[in-house]
Structures are given as structure tokens and as C-alpha cells.
């Protein structure tokens, strides 16, 4: 109760998912669920549902930059995350404004492919992501295929492979590397590397097709924790807990990969 003096604010810079399950829609739902005010910068509009991506229109890089300026100059951002950035010019614009505004609590979700298998990042944009954006990141959250791409192809299969990949990605600039375990067999264990130590975040795999937007939701939850003042490792751990619950309580929407349930804590008992 009482008056809320300062509410933490988080910014998502990502694509729109018309189906409401991933992208900025997932991010804004996650921020709201975690009691953080959310603002959004749209980088691309997708015609998308639980079955796939049927059209993409990128937003002019100058307008992406203008959205960032508009939000930060008035509302501010205690933390930010990037999702689908689509092209090298958009990545250049985003990186430039993040530097300009000194947005230091930055979570980069290096989105490359949708859950349906549709490409969300042009191949030539991978270099821009690696060279311009990763050096600015506090946390980066690649899944297995994204980690493989960032380290230059080649399959990552053993625990040793993953550790080596985390070290290589850390050298690109992010302070914390989280390689997600969702694409591996067995448990959904994530590997965290802070530049010195490795940690494993454990979760039992939940057998469900309702996993649309998991990556967006996880990275947004980390950004929400950072915005609220949590230390990075605490924010990552809390995000994992939140996501695991959201996956476990997901319900069917559409006929493909349904999204996770962002408001499962709020809807309990209703």
C-alpha cells in the first residue's frame, strides 16, 4: 500500500509480434508482471502467430533511434533489453543511441530465428550484433543455435563445448553470458559465465509445446530485475524462476507454439 515513490522503468527495443506471445508484447507483459514500468521501441513489425512468421517490415533506423531518444529523454530507463534487431543499420542505430544515453544495464537477447524456424536476423547483421552491440551488454542470453552462430558455427554439444563458447562470447564484451539450455536434451539447465566463474542454473524440463516467447520473456525478466536494482546474478536467477513458472502454467492459444503465461502469479485463484 501507500504511495509509490519511484517505479523502476525498463525499455525493450525489439520487434512486434502480432500474435502477442513474443517480441515487445511479451516484454511489456513481463515488465508489468514483475512490477516494472515498460516502454518500447519497435524495430520491425511482423505478421506472426503461433504457427509462424508471415511477413516482416523493418522500421527506418532513424525512427528506431528517435523512439529511443523520446523514451530516454522523458521517461528514462533503469535497464534496457534488445530483442529482434533485424538488420545491420538498425543495430548500428541502436548501439549508437545506447552509447549516447549511457544505458549501462543492457540485456542483449541475440534473436536470430523464431520458434517456428523463421529467420529474424539477416546473416550480414550477425557481425554488427557481435561487434557493435555485444561490447555494450551487461548480460547476453543466446540459445544454443545463437551461441553456435556467435562463435562462428560448429556444433556445441558437450559441457566443455558450452564453456569454451561462453568464454569466447565473453571476450566480445558482455559481463555475463547465459547460454540457455532449452535446445539441449535432458534438463533445461542454463550455463552462466561471469568472466571468471561458471555457474549452472537448473530447471527440470517441462514437457509442453507452449514455449513461444520464452527467450523474449527470460531476457525481459532479467532487465526488469536489473531495473529494480537487483545484482545481475540475482536478476538472472529470478528470471529463470519466473520463466519456469510461466512455462508450467501456459495454456493453449492458437494451434502452434502457444506463448508462456506471463501473468500466472496474478491470475492464481481467479
N, C-alpha and C positions, 0 to 999 in steps of 0.2 A: 504493500500500500504506500501511501504518501506520494509526494511529487517526484517525478523522475527528473533529476538534475541534468545529467548528461547521458545521452543514449549513445552507445557505440555505433559507428557508421561503417559500413562496408560497401565496396564498389565492385561490381562484376563487369568485366569487359569481355563480351562473348557473343555468340550467335543466338538468334531467336529460334526456338523450336515451337512451331505452330501447334504441335500436339501437347505442349505444356509439361512434358516429362523430363526434358533435358535442357541444356543451354541456360540462357538467362532466366527462363521461367523456373527451372529447378533451383538456380542460385538464389533468386528472390524468395522462393518458398523456404529454402534452407535458412537464409538470414532471418526471416520472420519467425521461423520455428525456434531459432536459437536466440531470440530477443535482441536482434541487431537490426538497425535501420538499413535497408538496402537501397542502393541506387544502381543504375545500369547504363552501360554504354553498349549499343548494339553494333556489331561488326559485320553482320550478314543476316539476311532473312532466309530461313529455309522453309520450304513446303515439306512438312515432315509429319509422320505419325508413328505409331508403334511398329509399323512394318518396314519403314524405310524413309529415305530422303528423296523427294521427287523434284526438287528444284532449289536452286540457291541463287540469291542475288547479293553480291557484296556491296557494302556501303562505301562510298567515296572516302579514302583515307583522311582527307581534310575534315570531313564531317565526323569521323570517328574521333579525331583529335579535338574537334570543337566540343563534342559531348564530354570528353574527359575534362577539358578546361571548365565547362559550365558547371559540372558537378563539384569539382575540387575547389573552385574559386568561391562557391557559395556554401555548399553543404560540408565539404571536406570528406576525407576518407581515412579512417584509422587503420584500415587494411584494404587491400585490393586483391582480386584474382583475375587471371586471364583464362579464357576457355578457347573456343573456336576463333582463330585469327585469320584463317583462310589464305591470305596471300602475303608475299614479302612486303609490298608497300604498306599494307595495314600494320604488319608487325613493326616496320620502321617507324610509322606514325605513333603507335602505342608506346614503343620503347622510348622514343623522344620525349613524349609527354610525361611518362613515368619518371624519367630522369629530371625533367624540368621541375616537376612538382615534388621531387624528393619523396616519392611514395616508397618507403623502405620495407614495410610489411607486405611483401608481394608474394602471392602463391601463383605459380605457373603450372597450369594443367596443360601439358603439351598435346592438345587434342589433334589427332591426325585422321582417325577413322571413326565413323559412327558405329553403334552397337550392331546395326544391320549390315555393316561391311562397306558402307558408302564412304568414299574419301572426303574428308573435311579440310584437308590442308594440301595445297599444291606441292608437288615434290620440290620445286625450287625454293619454296618458303621454309623448308626444314633448316637450311643453312642460316637464314635470317633469324629463325627462332633460337637456334643454337648460339649464334654469335652475338646477337643484339639483346635478346630477352633474358636468356638464362643467367648472364652475369648480373642481372638486376634482381634475381629471385632470392627470396629468403627460403622458400620451400618449392620444390618441384615434385610433381606426382605422376610420373609416367606409369602406364601399364606395361605389360611385358612387350608387346609389339612396338610400343613407343620407345621403350628403353633400347630395344634392338636397333631401331632406326637412329636414335641419338648417338649410339656408339658405333654406327657405321655398318649396320646389317649384321648377319651372323646370328645363329640361334642362341638364346640364353636358356640353358636347360638345368645345369646343376646349381647348387647353392654357391659354389665358388664362382661360376659364371656371373651370377647376380651381384656378388660382392665386387667383383672386378668392374662390372658395368657401373655400379654405384660410385666407385672411385673415379672412373673416367668421367661420369656426368658431373660429379662434384668439382672436378678440375675445370669445368666450363664456367663455374661461378656460384651455383646455388649453395647456400649454407647447409640446407638439409635436403637430402634426396630420399624420396619414398618410392620404392619400386613396388607397385601393387601386385598382389598375388592372385587376383581374380582369374587370370588366364591360365594359371598353372593347374596341375592336378592336385588332389589332396585338399588340405585346409586352405582357407583364404588368408594366408599369412603375408603380411607386408614387411619388406626389409627397409629399415631406416638407417641412413648413414649421415653422421653429422660432421664429416671431415676427419674424425678420429676413431669413433666407436661405431660398431654395428649393433642394432637392436632389432628384435623381431616383434611385430605386433600380431598377436594371434587372434584368429576368429575361426570358429567352425564353419565350414562351407554350408550355406543354406541352399537346399535343392529347390530352386524356383526359377521360372522364366522371367519373373518380374524384376529385371535389373536395368531397365532403360534409365539413363541419367545417373548411374552410380558414381562415375568419375567426376561429373559436374558437382554432384551433391557432396562428395567427400572433400573436394578442394574448396568448395564454398564454406563448408563447415569448419575447415581449418582457418580460412580467412575470418570467419565470424569469431572464432576463439581468439585469434590474434587481435582483432578489433576490440574485443572485450578485455584485453590485457593479459591473456594467458601467454606463458612461455611457449615457444614453438613445440617442444616435445609434448607438453600438456595439451596443446591445441590439436596436435595430430592424434593423440590417444583418444581425446574426447570426440573428435570427428569420426574415428573408427567405430566407437561405441554407438554414436548416433546413427551412422550409416547401417550398421549391423541390425539395429532395431527397425530401421526404415525398410530394409530388405525383408526382414522376417515378417513384417506386418503389411507388406504390399498386397494390393487387391487387383483383380483384372480390369484393365481399361483397354479397349481395343483388342485386336486379335493377334498382335505380335508380341514384342517385348514390352510389357507394361512397365510404367515407372515405379520407383520406390514410393513409400508412403511418408511424405515429408512431415506430416502433422500427427504421427501416431501417438505422440505423448499428449497432445492436446485433445485428440478425439477419444482417448480411453474413457470407457464408461458412458459414452454418449450414445 
